[in-house]
Amino acid sequence: MYKYKLRPGYGSDKLFFDFPDGPESNTFLKDFLEAIAFMNPVLESMADLWINDEFVYYFKTDFGKFELSIDVWGFIMSETNQEILLIIDSRLQVSPLFEKEEVRFEDYKKDTEE
């Protein structure tokens, strides 16, 4: 099972998926794409950022675009279409292969006392 968090970036209101374990698995991409198959994801391009030991996949779907970064952190983000992340989240929540971990958004707010 892949655990994930849908959370804002530190000091940001932009959401993204954080997969602490699993994206490096050989079956993660297949399992993820099966979970969101109703969105008709199509791989537009891929970048091999070998210096960071990272692959970034750029997908388009019937609901918009998103990027999937597979590295030691495992992020899914969409800078221009935050709604697509909520749609993906709704599908992952009903998949038996994914488990959402709740987060406190205030834990990611910028510290104003600095």
WOURPE-V153154 format. One record per residue. N is the residue number from 1. RES is the residue in one letter. PSI is psi in radians with two decimals (NA if undefined). NEAR is the number of other ideal C-beta (glycine too) atoms within 8 Angstrom. D_LAST is the distance of its C-alpha to the last C-alpha in Angstrom with 2 decimals. Layout:
<<N	RES	PSI	NEAR	D_LAST> <N	RES	PSI	NEAR	D_LAST>>
This chain:
<<1	M	2.44	6	39.05> <2	Y	2.14	14	35.85> <3	K	2.51	12	32.72> <4	Y	2.82	13	30.05> <5	K	2.41	11	26.92> <6	L	1.92	11	26.37> <7	R	2.82	10	22.64> <8	P	2.76	10	19.98> <9	G	2.79	8	18.09> <10	Y	2.15	6	14.47> <11	G	0.34	6	12.59> <12	S	2.78	7	16.15> <13	D	0.03	4	19.02> <14	K	2.25	9	21.60> <15	L	2.72	9	23.56> <16	F	2.84	13	25.23> <17	F	2.40	13	27.37> <18	D	1.97	11	26.30> <19	F	1.69	14	29.39> <20	P	-0.51	9	28.42> <21	D	2.52	6	32.12> <22	G	-0.70	10	35.16> <23	P	-0.43	10	34.72> <24	E	-0.16	8	36.22> <25	S	2.55	7	39.31> <26	N	-0.38	3	42.42> <27	T	-0.05	6	42.89> <28	F	-0.92	14	39.40> <29	L	-0.77	9	40.00> <30	K	-0.82	7	43.44> <31	D	-0.72	10	42.25> <32	F	-0.82	10	39.37> <33	L	-0.59	9	41.72> <34	E	-0.67	7	44.31> <35	A	-0.54	11	41.85> <36	I	0.38	12	41.09> <37	A	-0.57	8	44.62> <38	F	-0.33	5	45.23> <39	M	-0.14	11	42.73> <40	N	1.02	7	45.00> <41	P	2.39	10	42.41> <42	V	2.23	7	43.63> <43	L	2.07	8	42.12> <44	E	-0.74	7	41.68> <45	S	3.00	6	40.46> <46	M	2.50	8	38.83> <47	A	2.28	7	36.78> <48	D	1.77	6	37.08> <49	L	1.28	10	33.96> <50	W	-0.49	5	35.64> <51	I	-0.63	4	33.04> <52	N	0.01	6	30.55> <53	D	0.93	7	33.43> <54	E	2.50	9	32.76> <55	F	2.34	10	35.02> <56	V	2.16	11	33.86> <57	Y	2.32	12	36.39> <58	Y	2.02	11	36.47> <59	F	2.58	12	38.35> <60	K	2.59	8	39.77> <61	T	3.11	13	41.06> <62	D	-0.26	4	42.84> <63	F	-0.01	8	39.44> <64	G	-2.90	10	37.56> <65	K	2.72	12	35.89> <66	F	2.85	13	33.40> <67	E	2.43	11	32.40> <68	L	2.06	11	32.79> <69	S	2.10	13	31.19> <70	I	1.92	12	32.99> <71	D	-2.72	12	31.39> <72	V	-0.29	5	29.84> <73	W	-0.75	9	27.28> <74	G	1.57	16	29.52> <75	F	2.59	10	27.93> <76	I	2.23	13	29.62> <77	M	2.84	11	28.01> <78	S	1.82	13	29.10> <79	E	-0.62	5	26.91> <80	T	-0.18	5	29.51> <81	N	1.41	11	31.08> <82	Q	-0.48	8	28.87> <83	E	-0.62	8	31.97> <84	I	-0.55	13	33.70> <85	L	-0.63	16	31.17> <86	L	-0.63	9	32.14> <87	I	-0.80	10	35.77> <88	I	-0.79	13	35.35> <89	D	-0.75	11	33.57> <90	S	-0.59	8	36.53> <91	R	-0.70	12	38.93> <92	L	-0.57	12	37.12> <93	Q	-0.45	8	37.00> <94	V	-0.06	5	40.82> <95	S	2.36	8	41.43> <96	P	-0.17	4	42.54> <97	L	-0.16	7	40.82> <98	F	2.48	12	37.24> <99	E	2.14	7	35.14> <100	K	2.31	11	31.98> <101	E	2.20	7	29.23> <102	E	2.59	5	27.26> <103	V	2.77	9	23.47> <104	R	1.97	5	20.96> <105	F	-0.55	8	19.22> <106	E	-0.36	5	16.28> <107	D	-0.25	6	15.61> <108	Y	0.06	11	14.82> <109	K	2.64	7	12.50> <110	K	2.35	5	9.20> <111	D	2.04	5	6.40> <112	T	-0.07	4	5.59> <113	E	0.00	3	3.81> <114	E	NA	3	0.00>>
